[in-house]
Amino acid sequence: MARFYATFDNSTNASIEALSGNNYYQRLAITNGTTLRSALVAARDALSAAMYGQLNAANQNGSLGVTIPTNDNGTSYIISGGTLYGSNVYTNAQAVWQSDPRAVKTSVSTVTNITVANSPGVSPADPYSISSTLYTDATTAVQNVLNAITAPSGFTGNGPYARLGQYPWRTLASIWTDFPLTFIAWDDYSPGAASSYTPTQPASQSRTLPLTITLPWNWQFTADRAGNAIVYARLDKTDGGSNFYVLANNVTTAASTGYYDVTLPANSLPVGTYQLNYRLKFQDPYITTHYGEQIEYFSGNNFVTLTV
C-alpha cells in the first residue's frame, strides 16, 4: 500500500516514517505550507466558533461523535441566501474524538460514509444557522492544502488526488492531521508493484543435495513493507521431458522481509537444466482484497543445472 504525509514546514517526522506499528509513511513536499496552514487554522477556528455558538451545551462534546453528515440527499443541511442551516445535528461513531487521530481510518469494518441514514439525530433536536461563507472558506482552505502537495514519484496531480488507489472514497476519508497540525497524512490502501526482484542464479549442483532458491523483492512504497507478499514460483525442465516442481504456490508471507527462501528437497527432480518462473504481488494489510500489480520473472533456460 502507499501512505503519505506532508509537513507544513517540509521537515521530516521520523516517528510516522518508522518501519513499525501503524506507521510506514513517506513524506511529500508541500509548497507555501506555512501560509496555507495559517489560512486553514483561521478558517477552521471561525467555523468552529460559529457552530459552537449554535450548539446546545450537551452537544459540545467530542466523545459523543456529534457531526453534520454528508449532504448527498439534501436533508443534512441547506445553503441558501448566504446561510447554511439545518434542523438538527447527528452522531456517528466515526466522528468520536480519538486519542490517535488515525485510529478510525485504519479500521475497515467501521469506515463508511457518514450519512443521515447511518447517523442518529440528537434529541432534543439542535437546529443551527451560520454564514455559508464560513463553510466554503474552510473547505477551500483544506483543498488549497491538498492541492499544494506534490505527487509521489511517477505520478501526476496533487497530494492524494495523484494516486487515489482502488477505493478513492476511502483514500479521501483516510486524510488526517496530528493535533498540533504540523502535518497532513493519508493512506490509499493500494499496494505498489515489487521492484528489484531478480533472483541470484544458483550454482549447478548434484540432485542428491537440497537446493535453496532465494526469491527477492524491493518495495515501490515504504508502506508495502507493512502488508503481505503473495509468492508463486516453479522450476521447469528445459532440456527435454516435462518435469517441474512448484516451489511456492501463492504463499502468503510478510512483505517486510524482502525475500522468500524456498528449499527444493534432495532427489526431487531428475538430472537436467531448469528455468525459474517467479511471480509476486503485494497485499494490503487493511483491505486484504486489494493487491498491487503482479510482477513476473522468467529466468531463461539455464537457471540451474542438477547433476548426478
N, C-alpha and C positions, 0 to 999 in steps of 0.2 A: 504494500500500500504506500501511499505518499502522505506525509504530514509536513506542513509548512508553517512558518511563523515569520513575522516581521516586527522588529523593534522600531519604535518611532524615532530613535536616535541612531539606528543602524548598528547598534552594539550587539554583541553575541551573548545569548543567555545559555550558559553552559548546562544549567540544570535540566532544561527541557530538551537539550540535544543529547543528553545521556543515553547510552545504549542499554537501557534497563527500564523496567516497570512500564508505565504508561507515557513514555517519552518518545524518543526517536524522531524528534522534529529537526528539520533543516531550515536554515534561515534564507529568506529572500530579502533583497534590498527594497527600500521604500524611498520615494522622492518627496522632499519637503515634509517629512514626517512630523517634526516638532510643531510646525504651524497647523497641520491637519489635526494633530492631537488636541491642540488648544481649541480649535473650532468644534471638534467632536465633544469635548468636555463641556464647553459653553452651551451647545445645543442640547446635550443630554440633561444638564442641570436645569435649564429653562423648562424643558418638557416635564421633567420630574417634579419640579416645584409647582407647576401648574396642575398636574394631575393629583399630587398630594394635597393640594389646596381644595380639590373637589371630593376626595375620597373620605368616607367615614373613618373615624379613628380605628375601628376594628379591622378595616381592610388595608391598613398601612403596616402590614406585617409580612415580611418576606417568607416566613416559614409556611404561610398559607398558600403560596403559589398564585396570588391574585394576578390576573392578566387580562388583557384585551385581546381576544383571539384574532386570527386572520379574518379578513372581511370577504372571503370568497363568495358568500351568498348574500352579502349586503345587510346582514342582520346584526353584525357585531357593533358597527359604528357607522355614522353618516357624516360626510363632509359636504357642507353647503353654506354658501354665503360667507366664507372665511371662518367658519366654525366647524369644529369636529366634536360630535356629541354622540352619546349613546344612552340607552335606558338602564344599563346595568354593566357591572364588571363580572368576571368569571374566575374560576380556579382550575388549575391544571397541575398535575404532579411535575410536569417538565418545567414549570415556572417557579418551583420551590427553590429558595435560596440554597446554594451548595457551598460547603467549605472548600471544595475543589471545583472551580467553575466549569471544568470539562467533564465532570462525573456523568451527567446525563447523556452527554454526546456520545459516549462510548458504550452505552447500554442499548443494544439493538432492540430488545423486547419492549422498551419504553419510548422509543423515539418515533413519534408520528406527528403529523402536522397538528398544531394547536388550533382547533376549530370550535365554533359554538357547539357543534354536535357532541364533541367529546370533552366539553368543559362546563361543569355545572355553574349556573348563575348564583351569585351570593344572595343571601336572604338575611335581612330585608334588602330589596333592590337598592343599588347605589348608583344613581344616574350622574352623569358628568357632562360638562361642556367647556371646551377650551379653544383657543385660537388654532386653526388648522395650520397656520404658519409654523407653529412650534413643532408640529409633527413633520411637516415637509422639510424644515431646516435640519431636524435630527436625522431623517432618512438620507437626506442629501449629504450630510457630514459623514455618515457611515459609508456611502457609496464613494465619496471622494477618497476616503482612506483606502478602500479596496482597489480602486482604480489606479492608485499611486504605487501599488506593489508590483514589482517586476514579475515576469513569468518565469517558471522553472526552466532550466536549460533544455532546449529543444522544443519549447512550446511558445506560442504567441498569445497575447492577451494580457490581462492584468489579474494578479492575485488568484483567488480561487476560480475565477472565470476562465483562466488559461487552461485549467485541467479540472473539469467538473466531474470526471470519473463516470462510473457505471450507474450512479444513483445521484443525479445532480441536486435534487432537493435535499437529500441527506447531507451532501457536501456543504451546501449553504447553511443548513441547520446546525452544522457542527462548529460554525465560527464562534470563537470565544476570546475573551481577553482576561488577563490577570487582573486582580482587583486594583492595583495601583495604576493600571492602564499604561504599562510600559511596552506591551506587545499585543499583537492580534494573531490568532492562530486558527488552523482548520485541518481537517482530515478528509481526504477524498475516497477512502475505503476502496481503492482500486490499485492493486499491486502493479509494479512495473514488470519489465522483461529482464531476465537474467542476462548478464554480460560476462565476458572473460570466462567462458565455460569449456574451453578446450582441454580434454584430459591429457595427462602425460602418457605417452606411449610406453608400455612396459617392455622390459627386455624379454626376448624369447626364453622359454624355459621348458622343462620336462612337464608332461601332462600329469606325472605322478606327484607333483607338488601343488599345494594350494596357490592360487593366483589372486592377488589383491589388486583391484582397479579402483582408483580414486576419481570420483565424478565431481568436479569443482564448479563453482559459480561465483559471480560477483553480483552486487545489487544495484539496480537502477536508482532506487531511492533508499535513503537511510532506513525508513520505516519498513522496507521489505524484510529487514532482518527480524522484525517482531512477529512475523507470520510463519507459515509453513512452506516448505518446498515439496512439490509432488514430483517424484523421480521415477522415470522408466528407463531401463537400459537392457540391451541384449547383445550377445555375440552371435554372429552368423558365419558359418564356414564358407570360405570363398575359393577354395581350391578343389572343389568337387564334393558332391554329396549335399545333404540338406540339414546337417546337424546345426542346432542352435541351442543357446542356453539363455533363459531370461534371468538377468542379474537383479533387476528391481522392477516389480510390476506395480507401478504407480504407488510407490511407497511414500507415506507422509512422514516427513522429518523436519526438525527445526531448521528454518532458513538461516538462523544466526550462525550456524557452524561454517557455512561457506563451502561445504563439501559433503559427500556421502561415500563412504568406503563400502565396497562390495567384495566379498571373498568367494571366488569360484573354488569349490571343493576339489581336492585331488581326484584325478581319474574321471572327471565329469564329462569331458569331451575327448574325442579321438585326436590323434596327431593331425596337425594341419594348420592352415593360416586362417585367421578370423578378422572380420571387421566389427566395429562397435557402432551401434545405433543408440543414441542417448537423447532423451527428451526431458524437459524440465519446465515447470511453471510455478509461480508463487501463489499462495493462497492468503487472503486477508484474514487476520485473526478475529475480527469482529463480525463481519458479514462473510461467513465461510463459503457462501455460494459465489463469491467474487474471486476470480483468478486473473492473473496477469497473462500477457501473451506467452504462448508456449514456444520455447526455443527447441531446435532440433539439430543434432550434430551427427554427421556420418564421417567415420574415420578414413574411409577408403579401404582397399582390400587387405592391407597388411598392418593392421593394428597390433596384432600379437601372433606369434607362431608357437604352437605347442609341439614339442619334440617327444621322442620316446623317453 
